[in-house]
Amino acid sequence: MMLPLRVEYLANPKYGQALTVGMIAVLTGVIPNLARLILSPLWGHLFDHMNFFALRVTLNIGFAIGI
């Protein structure tokens, strides 16, 4: 649900960004997917070795910061 807002913010000159289409694609598509790919083994390790409820709280805090 946040993706259209992010694209609007990055593309609209009214907000002072006015980035190119390629840069918007990198910021909204490539970087988040690379982060997921790189961090998936870390989250898998934490899931195997950490208390489930503490991990869930950590994930929720991360989602809240991301929004």
trRosetta pair geometry for C-beta under 8 A, 3 or more apart (Angstrom, degrees):
i j d omega theta_ij theta_ji phi_ij phi_ji
1 4 7.8 -52 -178 26 39 96
1 5 7.9 25 139 -1 62 112
2 5 5.4 -66 -162 45 53 113
2 6 5.8 54 145 -26 83 106
2 67 6.3 -149 -74 -128 145 71
3 6 5.7 -56 -145 35 31 111
3 7 6.3 28 159 -17 67 105
3 28 6.3 101 -146 -172 85 120
4 7 5.7 -54 -144 38 33 110
4 8 6.1 36 156 -21 66 107
5 8 5.6 -53 -145 37 31 113
5 9 6.3 32 155 -20 64 106
6 9 5.7 -55 -148 36 30 112
6 10 6.3 19 158 -11 65 110
6 27 7.7 -152 160 122 117 105
6 28 5.4 147 113 -107 127 113
7 10 6.0 -62 -145 43 29 105
7 11 5.8 10 164 -8 68 119
7 24 6.0 74 -135 -179 75 125
7 28 5.9 5 -74 -71 82 167
8 11 6.2 -67 -133 45 22 99
8 12 5.6 13 176 -18 65 120
9 12 6.7 -52 -124 33 16 103
9 15 5.3 -97 -156 113 62 175
9 17 6.5 70 145 5 66 146
10 15 7.9 -56 -65 79 15 135
10 17 5.0 -97 -144 125 43 154
10 19 5.1 -34 172 28 94 122
10 23 7.7 -151 172 110 124 94
10 24 4.8 146 115 -114 133 97
10 27 6.2 169 -115 77 158 145
10 28 7.1 -140 17 -42 154 115
11 17 7.3 -11 -20 90 14 115
11 18 7.2 43 -175 -120 31 37
11 19 6.7 -74 -90 52 47 78
11 21 7.9 36 -112 -94 110 60
11 24 5.8 17 -68 -92 92 152
12 15 5.2 74 84 6 97 102
12 17 7.3 62 62 49 55 99
12 18 7.3 -69 111 -78 22 66
13 16 7.5 62 -176 -71 48 18
13 17 7.6 -132 -110 61 35 54
13 18 4.0 33 -98 -78 76 119
19 23 4.2 -111 174 88 118 125
19 24 5.2 146 93 -55 117 82
19 27 7.3 39 108 4 170 140
20 23 4.7 92 55 9 82 102
20 24 7.0 -146 93 -5 42 87
21 24 5.8 -56 -149 37 31 112
21 25 6.4 34 152 -21 65 106
22 25 5.6 -54 -150 34 31 113
22 26 6.5 32 153 -19 65 103
23 26 5.6 -50 -149 34 35 113
23 27 6.3 28 155 -14 66 108
24 27 5.9 -59 -144 42 30 107
24 28 5.9 1 167 4 68 116
25 28 6.6 -68 -132 51 22 91
25 29 5.2 -28 -175 28 63 124
25 30 6.7 59 135 -15 74 102
26 29 7.0 -63 -104 55 11 82
26 30 4.6 -35 -141 36 54 127
26 31 6.3 64 158 -25 68 96
27 30 7.8 19 -18 45 16 87
27 31 6.0 -7 -135 16 32 130
28 31 7.9 49 -8 40 10 97
28 32 7.1 -13 -180 0 32 122
29 32 6.8 -79 -154 40 13 100
29 33 6.4 0 165 -8 57 118
30 33 6.1 -70 -150 42 25 106
30 34 6.1 23 159 -18 66 110
31 34 5.8 -55 -142 37 29 111
31 35 6.3 33 157 -21 64 105
32 35 5.6 -54 -149 35 32 114
32 36 6.5 34 153 -19 65 102
33 36 5.6 -49 -149 34 35 112
33 37 6.4 35 153 -19 65 106
34 37 5.6 -54 -146 38 33 113
34 38 6.1 26 158 -14 67 109
35 38 6.0 -58 -142 41 28 106
35 39 5.8 6 166 -1 66 119
36 39 6.4 -70 -135 49 21 96
36 40 6.1 43 163 -50 62 99
37 40 6.2 -36 -148 0 22 116
38 41 8.0 -65 170 26 35 95
38 42 8.0 17 133 -1 64 114
39 42 5.0 -56 -160 41 62 118
39 43 6.0 58 145 -20 85 101
40 43 5.9 -56 -144 39 32 107
40 44 6.2 35 156 -21 66 106
41 44 5.5 -53 -145 37 33 115
41 45 6.3 36 155 -21 66 103
42 45 5.8 -54 -151 34 30 111
42 46 6.4 27 153 -15 64 106
43 46 5.6 -53 -145 40 34 112
43 47 6.2 41 153 -25 66 104
43 59 8.0 70 -137 -91 119 108
44 47 5.6 -51 -147 32 31 114
44 48 6.6 26 155 -15 63 106
45 48 5.9 -61 -153 38 30 109
45 49 6.2 -10 163 12 67 117
46 49 6.4 -80 -136 53 26 88
46 50 4.7 -7 -177 2 73 132
46 55 5.7 146 141 -118 106 118
46 58 7.8 -89 164 78 148 152
47 50 6.9 -45 -90 42 14 95
47 52 7.8 39 -149 -109 68 73
47 55 6.2 117 -98 -170 56 165
50 54 5.9 -111 164 80 105 111
50 55 4.7 119 100 -60 123 109
51 54 4.2 70 74 13 104 111
51 55 6.7 -178 86 -11 51 86
52 55 5.7 -60 -150 38 30 111
52 56 6.2 32 154 -22 67 107
53 56 5.5 -49 -145 34 33 114
53 57 6.5 36 154 -19 63 102
54 57 5.8 -51 -150 35 32 112
54 58 6.5 35 150 -20 63 106
55 58 5.5 -54 -150 36 34 114
55 59 6.4 35 152 -19 67 103
56 59 5.7 -51 -148 35 32 111
56 60 6.4 31 154 -18 64 106
57 60 5.7 -55 -147 37 31 111
57 61 6.4 33 154 -20 64 104
58 61 5.8 -53 -150 34 30 111
58 62 6.5 31 151 -18 63 106
59 62 5.6 -57 -152 37 33 113
59 63 6.4 34 152 -19 67 103
60 63 5.6 -49 -146 35 35 112
60 64 6.4 36 153 -20 65 104
61 64 5.7 -53 -148 36 32 112
61 65 6.4 31 153 -18 65 105
62 65 5.8 -54 -147 37 31 110
62 66 6.3 33 153 -21 64 108
63 66 5.5 -57 -148 36 31 115
63 67 6.5 30 155 -20 65 103
64 67 6.0 -53 -150 32 31 108
